[in-house]
């Protein structure tokens, strides 16, 4: 619209604040270890790869890996940005303008713009600008590109010809390993009996399991209590 200011990502304070624990070296669990290793190898030698698409359900660690890519880039002195589509949506597709100024651009939950013509066109043009500058575009989807609900054939073509990294749902042994590793990072001691009790009672989603760990950690610090089954029962109301 004439006279209307265009808001660009480069003008906004956008981008997910990278979690310090969202790195390649603490992406735990055997199920997706090979996928993470493959992605790390791409970061080591990104030349010739137009785009990387990380696919998987909402509880498979896509966001962790996108942030790990940015951490890895920054450790090499490269400019990186990780942005969720949900964060950009209020500003419209014009907010993608200028993102190609970073060396590595990660877009989380790209599915959110499927079927929206203006957004799909904007992502397609961002892809082209990133490639012209020799940057790396990494996006996450719930499905492989050919199965996604994008309406723009050119965008589907670009994403399909990139490299796809597929993630799988975590098994219980992976979820337990991730729980124990995250607790160790926090300096929180969880015995095998307590861990087993939490696993039996917690929802199956990994995100819910780690949210429980956050709650237990906070309450343990406040009460100056170690984690025991009775204490966990009291805190969680189990």
C-alpha positions as CSV (number, residue, x, y, z in Angstrom):
1,X,0.0,0.0,0.0
2,X,1.3,3.4,-1.0
3,X,2.7,5.4,1.9
4,X,2.7,2.4,4.2
5,X,6.1,1.7,5.9
6,X,7.5,-1.8,5.2
7,X,8.7,-3.5,8.3
8,X,11.7,-5.7,7.7
9,X,13.3,-8.3,9.9
10,X,16.5,-6.3,9.8
11,X,14.7,-3.4,11.5
12,X,13.2,-5.6,14.2
13,X,14.6,-7.1,17.3
14,X,13.7,-10.6,16.1
15,X,15.2,-14.0,16.5
16,X,15.0,-16.7,19.1
17,X,17.4,-16.2,21.9
18,X,19.6,-19.2,21.6
19,X,19.4,-21.6,24.5
20,X,22.9,-22.5,25.7
21,X,21.9,-26.1,26.0
22,X,20.7,-26.3,22.4
23,X,23.9,-27.5,20.8
24,X,25.0,-30.5,18.8
25,X,27.1,-31.9,21.7
26,X,24.0,-32.2,24.0
27,X,21.5,-33.4,21.5
28,X,21.0,-36.7,23.3
29,X,19.2,-39.9,22.3
30,X,20.2,-42.6,19.9
31,X,17.1,-42.4,17.7
32,X,18.1,-39.1,16.0
33,X,21.9,-39.2,16.6
34,X,22.7,-40.0,13.0
35,X,20.5,-37.2,11.7
36,X,22.2,-34.7,14.1
37,X,25.6,-36.0,12.9
38,X,24.6,-35.5,9.3
39,X,23.4,-32.0,10.0
40,X,26.7,-31.2,11.8
41,X,28.6,-32.5,8.8
42,X,26.7,-30.1,6.6
43,X,27.6,-27.2,8.8
44,X,31.2,-28.2,8.5
45,X,31.1,-28.2,4.7
46,X,28.0,-26.2,3.6
47,X,29.2,-25.4,0.1
48,X,27.0,-26.6,-2.7
49,X,23.9,-27.3,-0.5
50,X,21.1,-24.9,-1.4
51,X,18.8,-25.5,1.6
52,X,18.5,-28.0,4.5
53,X,15.0,-29.1,5.5
54,X,14.7,-30.7,9.0
55,X,11.5,-32.8,9.1
56,X,9.7,-34.4,12.0
57,X,6.9,-34.3,14.5
58,X,6.6,-31.5,17.0
59,X,8.5,-33.5,19.7
60,X,11.5,-34.7,17.8
61,X,14.0,-31.9,18.5
62,X,13.7,-29.8,15.3
63,X,14.0,-26.5,17.2
64,X,17.0,-27.7,19.2
65,X,18.8,-28.6,16.0
66,X,18.0,-25.3,14.3
67,X,19.6,-23.5,17.3
68,X,22.5,-25.9,17.3
69,X,23.2,-24.9,13.7
70,X,23.2,-21.2,14.7
71,X,25.5,-21.9,17.7
72,X,27.9,-23.8,15.4
73,X,27.9,-20.9,12.9
74,X,28.6,-18.3,15.5
75,X,31.5,-20.4,16.9
76,X,33.0,-20.1,13.4
77,X,32.6,-16.3,13.4
78,X,29.6,-16.5,11.0
79,X,26.5,-14.4,11.5
80,X,23.4,-16.5,12.2
81,X,19.7,-15.9,13.0
82,X,17.1,-18.4,14.2
83,X,13.5,-17.2,13.8
84,X,10.1,-18.9,14.2
85,X,7.5,-18.2,11.6
86,X,5.1,-17.5,14.5
87,X,7.4,-14.6,15.5
88,X,7.3,-13.1,12.0
89,X,3.6,-13.6,11.2
90,X,2.3,-10.3,12.9
91,X,4.6,-8.3,10.6
92,X,3.6,-10.0,7.3
93,X,5.8,-11.6,4.7
94,X,7.8,-8.3,4.1
95,X,9.5,-9.1,7.4
96,X,11.6,-11.7,5.6
97,X,13.4,-8.9,3.7
98,X,17.0,-8.4,4.8
99,X,17.4,-11.8,6.5
100,X,19.8,-12.9,3.7
101,X,22.3,-10.5,5.3
102,X,23.2,-13.3,7.8
103,X,25.4,-16.2,6.8
104,X,23.0,-18.8,8.2
105,X,19.2,-18.3,8.4
106,X,17.1,-20.8,10.3
107,X,13.3,-20.6,9.9
108,X,11.3,-22.8,12.4
109,X,7.8,-24.2,11.7
110,X,7.7,-23.2,8.0
111,X,4.5,-25.2,7.7
112,X,2.6,-22.3,9.2
113,X,2.7,-20.3,6.0
114,X,1.7,-23.2,3.7
115,X,-1.2,-22.2,1.5
116,X,-0.6,-18.4,2.0
117,X,0.4,-17.1,-1.4
118,X,2.2,-14.0,-0.3
119,X,4.2,-15.8,2.4
120,X,5.2,-18.6,0.0
121,X,6.4,-16.1,-2.6
122,X,8.4,-14.3,0.1
123,X,10.1,-17.5,1.3
124,X,10.8,-18.4,-2.3
125,X,12.5,-15.1,-3.0
126,X,14.4,-15.3,0.3
127,X,15.7,-18.6,-0.8
128,X,17.0,-17.1,-4.0
129,X,18.6,-14.2,-2.3
130,X,20.3,-16.5,0.2
131,X,21.7,-18.6,-2.6
132,X,22.9,-15.5,-4.5
133,X,24.9,-14.4,-1.4
134,X,26.3,-17.9,-0.8
135,X,24.5,-18.3,2.6
136,X,22.8,-21.3,4.1
137,X,19.0,-21.6,4.7
138,X,17.8,-24.2,7.1
139,X,14.0,-24.7,7.7
140,X,11.9,-27.1,9.7
141,X,8.7,-28.8,8.6
142,X,6.5,-31.5,10.0
143,X,6.5,-33.4,6.7
144,X,9.0,-33.9,3.9
145,X,8.6,-31.0,1.4
146,X,6.8,-33.1,-1.2
147,X,4.1,-33.9,1.3
148,X,3.7,-30.4,2.7
149,X,0.7,-28.3,1.8
150,X,2.6,-25.6,-0.1
151,X,0.7,-24.2,-3.1
152,X,3.7,-22.6,-4.9
153,X,5.3,-25.2,-7.2
154,X,8.6,-23.3,-7.3
155,X,8.9,-23.3,-3.5
156,X,8.2,-27.0,-3.3
157,X,10.8,-27.6,-6.0
158,X,13.5,-25.6,-4.2
159,X,12.8,-27.3,-0.9
160,X,12.6,-30.8,-2.5
161,X,16.0,-30.3,-4.2
162,X,17.7,-29.4,-0.9
163,X,18.9,-31.8,1.7
164,X,16.3,-33.4,3.9
165,X,17.1,-34.5,7.4
166,X,14.4,-36.7,8.9
167,X,13.8,-37.1,12.6
168,X,11.9,-39.8,14.3
169,X,9.8,-40.0,17.5
170,X,11.9,-40.7,20.6
171,X,11.6,-44.1,22.2
172,X,11.3,-44.5,26.0
173,X,15.0,-45.3,26.5
174,X,15.9,-42.1,24.6
175,X,13.5,-40.1,26.6
176,X,15.1,-41.4,29.8
177,X,18.6,-40.7,28.5
178,X,17.6,-37.2,27.6
179,X,16.0,-36.7,31.1
180,X,19.1,-37.9,32.9
181,X,21.5,-35.8,30.7
182,X,19.5,-32.6,31.1
183,X,19.3,-33.2,34.9
184,X,23.1,-33.7,35.0
185,X,23.6,-30.4,33.1
186,X,21.6,-28.7,35.9
187,X,23.6,-30.4,38.6
188,X,20.4,-32.2,39.7
189,X,20.9,-35.7,41.1
190,X,18.2,-38.1,40.0
191,X,18.5,-41.7,41.2
192,X,17.4,-44.6,39.0
193,X,14.3,-45.2,41.1
194,X,13.2,-41.6,40.9
195,X,13.8,-41.4,37.2
196,X,11.8,-44.6,36.7
197,X,9.0,-43.1,38.7
198,X,8.9,-39.9,36.7
199,X,9.0,-41.8,33.4
200,X,6.0,-43.9,34.5
201,X,3.9,-40.9,35.5
202,X,5.0,-38.2,33.0
203,X,3.3,-37.6,29.7
204,X,4.9,-39.2,26.7
205,X,5.8,-35.8,25.0
206,X,9.5,-35.0,25.5
207,X,8.7,-31.3,26.0
208,X,6.3,-32.2,28.8
209,X,8.9,-34.4,30.4
210,X,11.5,-31.7,30.4
211,X,8.9,-29.2,31.7
212,X,8.5,-31.5,34.7
213,X,12.2,-31.5,35.2
214,X,12.1,-27.6,35.2
215,X,9.4,-27.7,37.9
216,X,11.3,-30.2,40.1
217,X,14.6,-28.4,39.7
218,X,13.0,-25.1,40.9
219,X,11.2,-26.7,43.8
220,X,14.2,-28.6,44.8
221,X,16.3,-25.4,45.0
222,X,13.6,-23.6,46.9
223,X,13.1,-26.3,49.4
224,X,16.7,-27.3,49.6
225,X,15.6,-30.9,49.1
226,X,17.0,-33.7,47.0
227,X,14.7,-35.5,44.6
228,X,13.0,-38.5,46.2
229,X,9.9,-40.2,45.1
230,X,7.8,-38.7,48.0
231,X,9.2,-35.2,47.1
232,X,8.3,-35.7,43.5
233,X,4.8,-36.9,44.4
234,X,4.3,-33.8,46.5
235,X,5.5,-31.3,44.0
236,X,3.7,-32.9,41.0
237,X,0.5,-33.9,42.8
238,X,1.0,-37.5,41.8
